[in-house]
Amino acid sequence: MRAVILAGGKGTRLLPYTTVLPKPLVPVGDRPILELLIRQLAGRGFTHIDLSVGHLGGLIKSYLDEIDLPEGLSVRYWWEDEPLGTAGAIRKIDDLDESFLVMNGDVLTTLDFAQLLRFHEGGEAMLTIALHRQTVDVDLGVIESSDGQVTDYVEKPKMAFDVSMGVYAYSPAAVPFIESDRFDFPELVKKLLAQGEKILTYTGPGVWFDIGTLGDYERAAREIEKHPELFDV
């Protein structure tokens, strides 16, 4: 099985950590996010990992060269001279001739990556998007009305949404839909839908953190401090 990890972003929302470190190397517990991801993938049977790197990518390669990666795991690097977006980077990778996983390099989750890929292959879709049920607290009173008259007042409601986890399964047939210039994943989804192509969702049990902001990072760090075994396979 094959996985692509997108590790080329600058991580500006995670400053000051990303001033000197690429975001995938920011440690959570005693290991960087990227190392946790790679070991999870290897533990689920993935044998080939493609790393799309850009900002401070040399540090990523230097770190991975210095540690003992799981036996039998092949890691290849694909360099972005300029940002290509969350889908555009995939166009640089060759030999994508079977279904493969794509994930952001700042995701921490207990999702079973192999099960997601098997689900995708069984569904015969162009893409499968892993979802997480996210609750958003609205810290204001929400007014419901009709024709200018109040019908209800909801104090500080909680709203739930299905959000993308930043983990996707691709069929190789989806790759030609990615434009050669900078191209982001939402653009690919909209393009495939406009062409009538099939896109599935997958919701698996487990924990998920998107290490996009300092608040997210601190929450993940607290969780792994309490449960250091959480992201081990």
C-alpha positions as CSV (number, residue, x, y, z in Angstrom):
1,M,0.0,0.0,0.0
2,R,1.1,3.5,-0.8
3,A,0.6,6.9,0.9
4,V,1.5,10.5,0.0
5,I,2.2,12.9,2.9
6,L,1.9,16.6,2.1
7,A,4.7,18.2,4.1
8,G,5.6,21.3,2.1
9,G,3.6,24.1,3.9
10,K,5.1,26.9,5.9
11,G,2.9,26.4,8.9
12,T,2.4,30.2,9.5
13,R,-0.4,29.6,12.0
14,L,1.9,27.6,14.2
15,L,4.5,30.4,14.7
16,P,6.9,30.7,16.5
17,Y,7.5,26.9,16.4
18,T,7.7,26.9,12.6
19,T,10.3,29.7,12.4
20,V,13.0,27.1,12.8
21,L,11.1,23.9,12.2
22,P,8.9,22.7,9.4
23,K,5.4,22.0,10.9
24,P,5.6,18.2,10.4
25,L,8.7,18.1,12.6
26,V,7.1,20.0,15.5
27,P,7.1,17.4,18.4
28,V,4.0,16.1,20.1
29,G,5.2,14.2,23.1
30,D,8.7,12.9,22.4
31,R,8.4,12.5,18.7
32,P,7.5,14.8,15.7
33,I,4.1,14.6,14.1
34,L,5.6,13.2,10.9
35,E,7.4,10.4,12.6
36,L,4.2,9.4,14.4
37,L,2.4,9.4,11.0
38,I,5.0,7.3,9.2
39,R,5.1,4.7,12.0
40,Q,1.3,4.5,12.0
41,L,1.3,3.9,8.3
42,A,4.0,1.3,8.4
43,G,2.1,-0.5,11.3
44,R,-1.0,-0.7,9.1
45,G,0.9,-2.3,6.2
46,F,1.9,0.6,4.1
47,T,5.3,0.0,2.5
48,H,5.7,3.0,0.2
49,I,5.5,6.6,1.4
50,D,6.0,9.7,-0.9
51,L,6.8,12.9,0.9
52,S,6.0,16.2,-0.8
53,V,8.4,18.7,0.8
54,G,9.1,22.4,0.3
55,H,9.7,24.8,3.2
56,L,12.6,23.6,5.3
57,G,12.3,20.2,3.6
58,G,16.0,19.6,4.0
59,L,15.5,19.4,7.8
60,I,12.7,16.7,7.2
61,K,15.0,14.6,5.2
62,S,17.9,15.0,7.6
63,Y,15.8,14.0,10.5
64,L,14.3,10.9,8.8
65,D,17.8,9.9,7.6
66,E,19.0,9.9,11.3
67,I,16.3,7.7,12.8
68,D,15.5,4.0,12.3
69,L,12.4,3.8,10.2
70,P,10.4,0.5,10.1
71,E,12.0,-2.3,8.2
72,G,10.8,-2.7,4.6
73,L,9.5,0.9,4.3
74,S,10.4,2.9,1.2
75,V,10.4,6.7,1.5
76,R,10.8,9.0,-1.5
77,Y,11.0,12.8,-1.6
78,W,9.3,15.1,-4.1
79,W,10.4,18.7,-3.9
80,E,8.2,21.7,-4.4
81,D,10.2,24.7,-5.7
82,E,7.1,26.8,-5.1
83,P,3.8,25.9,-3.3
84,L,1.7,23.7,-5.5
85,G,-1.4,23.4,-3.3
86,T,-2.9,20.4,-1.5
87,A,-3.7,18.6,-4.8
88,G,-1.2,20.1,-7.2
89,A,1.8,18.5,-5.4
90,I,0.4,15.1,-6.4
91,R,1.0,15.8,-10.1
92,K,4.7,15.7,-9.5
93,I,4.6,12.1,-8.2
94,D,5.0,9.4,-10.8
95,D,3.8,5.8,-11.0
96,L,0.5,6.5,-9.2
97,D,-1.1,3.5,-10.9
98,E,-3.1,2.1,-8.0
99,S,-5.3,3.5,-5.2
100,F,-3.3,5.5,-2.7
101,L,-3.7,7.5,0.4
102,V,-3.0,11.3,0.7
103,M,-2.8,13.1,4.0
104,N,-1.6,16.4,5.4
105,G,1.6,16.2,7.3
106,D,0.1,17.8,10.4
107,V,-2.7,15.3,11.2
108,L,-2.8,13.2,14.3
109,T,-5.5,10.5,14.4
110,T,-6.2,7.0,15.4
111,L,-8.0,6.4,12.1
112,D,-7.3,3.0,10.5
113,F,-5.6,4.1,7.3
114,A,-5.6,0.7,5.7
115,Q,-9.4,0.3,6.4
116,L,-10.0,3.6,4.7
117,L,-8.1,2.5,1.6
118,R,-9.9,-0.8,1.5
119,F,-13.3,1.0,1.8
120,H,-12.3,3.3,-1.0
121,E,-11.3,0.5,-3.3
122,G,-14.6,-1.4,-2.6
123,G,-16.6,1.7,-3.4
124,E,-15.1,2.3,-6.9
125,A,-15.0,6.0,-6.4
126,M,-12.6,8.7,-7.6
127,L,-12.1,10.0,-4.1
128,T,-13.0,9.1,-0.6
129,I,-12.8,11.8,2.1
130,A,-12.3,10.8,5.7
131,L,-14.7,12.8,8.0
132,H,-14.8,13.8,11.6
133,R,-17.9,15.0,13.5
134,Q,-16.9,18.4,14.9
135,T,-18.9,20.3,17.4
136,V,-18.7,24.1,17.3
137,D,-19.8,26.2,20.3
138,V,-21.6,29.4,19.5
139,D,-21.0,31.8,22.4
140,L,-24.0,34.0,21.6
141,G,-27.7,33.9,21.7
142,V,-29.1,32.7,18.3
143,I,-32.4,34.2,17.1
144,E,-34.6,32.1,14.9
145,S,-37.3,34.1,13.0
146,S,-39.8,34.0,10.2
147,D,-41.2,37.0,8.3
148,G,-39.6,39.3,10.8
149,Q,-41.1,37.6,13.9
150,V,-39.0,35.8,16.5
151,T,-39.9,32.1,16.6
152,D,-37.2,30.9,19.1
153,Y,-34.2,32.0,21.1
154,V,-31.4,29.5,21.5
155,E,-28.8,30.5,24.1
156,K,-25.2,29.5,23.1
157,P,-26.1,26.5,21.0
158,K,-23.7,23.8,19.9
159,M,-23.6,23.0,16.2
160,A,-22.2,19.9,14.6
161,F,-20.6,19.6,11.2
162,D,-18.9,16.8,9.3
163,V,-15.4,18.2,8.5
164,S,-12.6,16.8,6.4
165,M,-9.8,15.2,8.4
166,G,-7.2,16.0,5.8
167,V,-7.0,12.3,4.9
168,Y,-8.1,11.1,1.5
169,A,-8.1,8.0,-0.7
170,Y,-7.5,8.5,-4.4
171,S,-8.0,6.4,-7.4
172,P,-5.3,6.9,-10.0
173,A,-8.0,8.1,-12.5
174,A,-8.5,11.2,-10.3
175,V,-4.9,12.5,-10.9
176,P,-5.4,13.8,-14.5
177,F,-8.1,16.1,-13.2
178,I,-5.4,18.0,-11.2
179,E,-4.3,21.0,-13.1
180,S,-0.5,21.5,-13.5
181,D,-0.4,24.9,-11.7
182,R,-1.2,25.4,-8.1
183,F,-4.3,23.4,-7.3
184,D,-6.0,22.8,-3.9
185,F,-8.0,19.8,-2.9
186,P,-11.4,21.7,-2.7
187,E,-10.9,22.7,-6.3
188,L,-10.4,19.0,-7.3
189,V,-13.5,18.0,-5.4
190,K,-15.6,20.6,-7.2
191,K,-14.1,19.7,-10.6
192,L,-14.9,16.0,-10.1
193,L,-18.5,16.8,-8.9
194,A,-19.0,19.0,-12.0
195,Q,-18.0,16.1,-14.2
196,G,-20.5,13.8,-12.4
197,E,-17.7,11.7,-10.8
198,K,-18.3,9.6,-7.6
199,I,-16.9,10.8,-4.3
200,L,-17.4,8.9,-1.1
201,T,-17.1,9.8,2.6
202,Y,-15.7,7.6,5.3
203,T,-16.3,8.1,9.0
204,G,-14.2,5.9,11.3
205,P,-14.0,5.9,15.1
206,G,-11.2,7.4,16.9
207,V,-9.4,10.6,17.9
208,W,-8.4,13.4,15.5
209,F,-6.3,16.5,15.8
210,D,-5.5,18.9,13.0
211,I,-2.3,20.6,14.3
212,G,-3.1,23.9,12.5
213,T,-3.0,26.4,15.3
214,L,-1.3,26.8,18.6
215,G,-4.5,26.0,20.4
216,D,-4.9,22.7,18.4
217,Y,-1.2,21.9,19.1
218,E,-1.5,22.4,22.8
219,R,-4.7,20.3,23.0
220,A,-2.9,17.4,21.1
221,A,0.1,17.7,23.4
222,R,-2.0,17.5,26.5
223,E,-3.8,14.4,25.1
224,I,-0.7,12.6,24.2
225,E,0.8,13.4,27.6
226,K,-2.1,11.8,29.3
227,H,-2.2,8.8,26.8
228,P,1.3,8.4,25.4
229,E,0.3,5.1,23.7
230,L,-2.6,6.8,21.8
231,F,-1.0,7.0,18.3
232,D,1.0,3.8,18.5
233,V,-0.2,0.8,16.4
